[in-house]
Amino acid sequence: MSEFRLPNKLHITCSANGRPLSDELVLITIKSARKNNFDLVFGPTDTNGSLLVTREELIKQAMDEKSIAQMDYGDPEYDFAGEIVVAPMTLEDIDRALKAYKFFREFMAYPIAWEKHLKRSKEILLKLPKDATVEVNVEHDGRGIKLIPLTASPENRGKPEAS
């Protein structure tokens, strides 16, 4: 078993130019000491730009991801490398998620209204001013883990950057 433990909860707040961003989706990457990392999508955020993700939700979604590619993933708890990356989903991320949804929806369970949430998040991002910076702030109860929040800026809308 890993010397690190996933946090019991992550309280995530999304903002654009300092203002709460509702209906945003976030990408949470659980770094793995063995095999592939787990890239998980959570949301949407509420009207205050907030989202609470529990340890149980992290594990469930990671195990769902593992179920479609058993040999590609280890165990999200036992192989946890002690590092979690949290980023706002970018337009590119959303487009990839929509393609994956269309391909995998017959093989795995998705949250209710998943496609609608993806499209709504994309619509909101497209309406932001071109100079908008989307940020995440994360509070957690984990000990000894490294949590890396990322920012998506106009120059880098396709790939978040370290904040």
Protein Blocks (a to p, Z undefined) as FASTA:
>chain_A
ZZbdcdfbdcddddeehiacehiacddddddfehjaddddeddddfkopacddfklmmmm
mmmmmmmmmmlpccfklmogoiacdddddfklmmmmmmmmmmmmmmpccdehklmmmmmm
mmmmmmpcfkbccddddddfbehiacddddddfklmmbccdZZ
